[in-house]
């Protein structure tokens, strides 16, 4: 189960990187904002659902509470992304033109995206280390009395 969590964490990192790519390609597109940011918006739903699934898998795998909380944090930060986008659009004029206030609020969207990237990276690093530690513990424990010192025998 912990290897599954580590795999999902690696997938989350790839999805977040793709999200940054789609945001940049949408920003430099000549199409309308609605059309150019469509892949970015669609992948945003995956970035919300994937950490929710990761939170469930982490709880079932009995990973440390910090990892469970960090997975839930990514889902929460993704929900904040939607709130920031809606709030920024409220400042904008009708159509594709944006006001200075709308642009400033959308800047928070990028900063929050970096926070998501940072937390997802920490999750991936810790999950990979934890899955390696679990595999090493299993290998060491197979047929060996790990933790029993040879010098700790009762005196005769």
N, C-alpha and C positions, 0 to 999 in steps of 0.2 A: 504494500500500500504506500509505503514511503517513497518507493521508486516511482510509482505513479504520480505522486505529488511533485517529485523532482522533475518529472517529465512535463507535467502541466506548468510548472514554474518556468521551465525553459521555453515552452510554447508561448507563455504569457510575454516573456521578453521579446520574442520574435514578433508577436502581434503588436506590442507597443512600438517597436522599431518601425514596423510597417505603417503604423498610425502616423508617426512623424513624417514618413515619406509621403503618405497621402495628403497630409496637411500642407507640406511644402509644394507638392505638385498642384494642389488645388489653389494655393496662393498665387502661383505663377501661371495659372491657366488663363486663356483668353475667353473661355466660356463663362456663362453666368455663374454667380456664386452657388446657386442652388444645384446646378449641374456639376460644377467642378469639385465641390466638396462632398458629393454623394458617397464615394468610397470611404471617405474619412468618417462620415456619419454612420454608415453601415457597420464599419469595423468597431465603432464605439460601443455598439450593443454587445459585440463579442468580448470586448474588454470589460464590460460589466458582468456578463454571465460567466466568463471563465474564472474570475476570482471567487464568485459565489460557489461554483463547483469545487474550486480548490479549497475553500473553507470547509466544505462538507467532507472532502477527502482527507484533509488534514485532521479534522476531528475524529474521523473513523480510524485513521492511522495512529491516533494518539501522539501526534507530534507536539512539541512544546507549545504552550499557550501563546507565546510570542509570535510564532509562525502562523497560527490560526488567526490571531488578531491582525497581523500584517496583511494576510490575504483578504480579510474583511475590509481592511483599510483601503486597499486598492479599489474594491467595489464602491466604497463610500466616496473616495476621491473622484471616481468616474461619474457618480451621481452629481457631485459638485460641478463637474465639467458641463453637464447639461444645464444646470442652474446658471452658471456663468454665461453660457451661450445665449440663453433666453433673456437674461438680464441685459446683455450687451445689445441684443437686437431691439430691446425696448428703447434704447437711446438712439437708434438709427432711424434715418428717414425711410420712407417707403421706397421699395426697389432695392437696387444693389449699392446705393450710396450710403456711406457711413459717416457719422459725426465723430468729432474728436473724443467725446466721452465714450461712445461705443467702441472706438479703437482702443482706448485705455483699458476698458473693462475686458475686451478680448485679449489684451496682453496678459491678464490674469489667467486666461484659459491656457496660454502657453506655459506659464510658470507652474500651474497646477499639473500640466502634462509632464513637466520635468520631475515634479514630485512623484507622480505615478511611476515614471521610469526609474527613479531612484529606489522606491520601495520595492518594485518588481525585481530590480537587480539584487537587492538584499535578500529577497525571498529565494531567488534562484540560487544564489551563492550558498545560503544556509541550508536549503533543501538538498543541494548536491552534496555538501559536506556531511549532512546527517544521513543521507542514503548510503554514502561510502562507509561511514562509521558503523552503521547497522550491518552492512554486508561483511565488514571486517570482524565485527563481534561474532557473527554467526560462524564464520570460518574458523576463528580461534576457539570457539566453544564446541566445535564438532569433535567429540571424542576426547577432548582434553579437559582437565580440571583447572580451568582458568580461575584465577583468584585464590587458589589454595597454594600457599607457599610450601616448598619442600622443607624448609627449616622450621615450619610451624607444626611439627609433629609432637605428640605428647611424649614426655620423658618416661623412660622405662625404669 
